[in-house]
């Protein structure tokens, strides 16, 4: 059974290789209020400036260097096509009877409780 001991010791050496996405996306030196949900913070940023490069989630979300995700361009293109298709073919508007009461049960799976009850 030496293979398991070898694998476990190998996995213990991985954390320095894994980037800290949570720390990069919540850097208080870059974002004024990093814990708040504020998509408007990305509107109007200059991607050529140093701060703009740090604020761009694409600069770190797909990895770095030779560990960069090979499917990153495919994913970005697919999301763009999906969003354009939804906006072109569907009427996206709030519900006629007002916004539903949203209650989150936990941090992993989020759902609107009133929609599940019906």
C-alpha positions in Angstrom: 0.0 0.0 0.0 2.8 2.5 -0.5 1.0 4.1 -3.4 -1.6 5.7 -1.1 1.1 7.2 1.1 2.8 8.6 -1.9 -0.4 10.1 -3.2 -1.3 11.7 0.1 2.2 13.2 0.4 1.9 14.4 -3.2 -1.5 16.1 -2.5 0.0 17.9 0.6 2.4 19.7 -1.8 -0.3 21.0 -4.1 -1.8 24.1 -2.3 1.0 26.4 -3.3 0.2 25.7 -6.9 -3.5 26.4 -6.6 -4.3 30.1 -6.9 -6.4 31.8 -4.3 -9.4 32.9 -6.3 -11.4 34.0 -3.3 -8.6 36.2 -2.0 -8.1 37.7 -5.5 -11.7 38.5 -6.0 -12.1 40.1 -2.5 -8.9 42.2 -2.4 -9.8 45.4 -0.4 -7.0 47.2 -2.2 -8.8 46.7 -5.5 -12.5 46.6 -4.5 -14.0 49.2 -2.2 -16.6 46.8 -0.7 -15.5 43.3 -1.9 -18.1 41.4 0.1 -21.2 43.2 -1.4 -23.0 42.1 -4.5 -22.3 45.0 -6.8 -22.1 44.2 -10.5 -21.9 47.9 -11.3 -18.3 48.0 -10.1 -17.3 46.5 -13.4 -19.1 49.2 -15.6 -16.7 51.7 -17.1 -13.4 50.2 -15.8 -10.4 50.8 -18.1 -9.0 47.4 -18.8 -5.7 48.9 -20.0 -5.0 50.5 -16.5 -3.2 48.5 -13.8 -6.3 48.6 -11.5 -8.6 47.6 -14.4 -6.5 44.6 -15.1 -6.7 43.5 -11.4 -10.5 44.1 -11.4 -11.1 42.0 -14.5 -12.2 38.5 -13.3 -11.0 36.9 -16.5 -7.5 37.7 -15.5 -7.5 35.1 -12.7 -10.7 33.0 -12.9 -9.4 30.6 -15.6 -6.0 30.0 -14.0 -2.5 31.2 -14.8 0.4 30.3 -17.0 0.6 26.8 -18.2 -2.3 25.8 -16.0 -4.6 28.2 -17.8 -7.9 26.6 -18.8 -7.7 25.5 -22.5 -11.5 25.9 -22.8 -11.6 29.5 -21.6 -12.3 31.0 -25.0 -14.9 28.4 -25.8 -16.7 29.2 -22.5 -16.7 32.9 -23.0 -18.0 32.5 -26.6 -20.7 30.1 -25.4 -21.9 32.4 -22.6 -22.0 35.3 -25.1 -24.0 33.4 -27.6 -26.4 32.0 -25.0 -27.0 35.5 -23.5 -27.5 37.0 -27.0 -29.9 34.2 -27.9 -32.0 34.7 -24.7 -32.2 38.4 -25.2 -33.1 38.1 -28.9 -35.8 35.5 -28.5 -37.4 36.0 -25.1 -39.1 38.9 -23.3 -37.1 39.3 -20.1 -39.0 41.3 -17.6 -40.0 41.2 -13.9 -43.1 39.2 -13.0 -46.5 41.0 -13.2 -47.4 40.2 -9.6 -44.1 41.6 -8.2 -40.9 40.1 -7.2 -41.1 36.8 -5.2 -39.9 36.7 -1.7 -36.5 35.1 -1.9 -35.3 33.1 1.0 -31.9 31.3 0.9 -31.7 28.0 2.8 -28.0 27.5 2.5 -25.0 28.9 0.7 -24.6 26.1 -1.9 -28.0 25.6 -3.4 -30.1 28.7 -3.7 -33.7 28.7 -4.8 -36.9 30.8 -4.5 -39.0 29.0 -1.9 -42.3 30.3 -3.1 -41.7 28.8 -6.6 -41.0 25.4 -5.1 -44.1 25.4 -2.9 -46.5 25.8 -5.9 
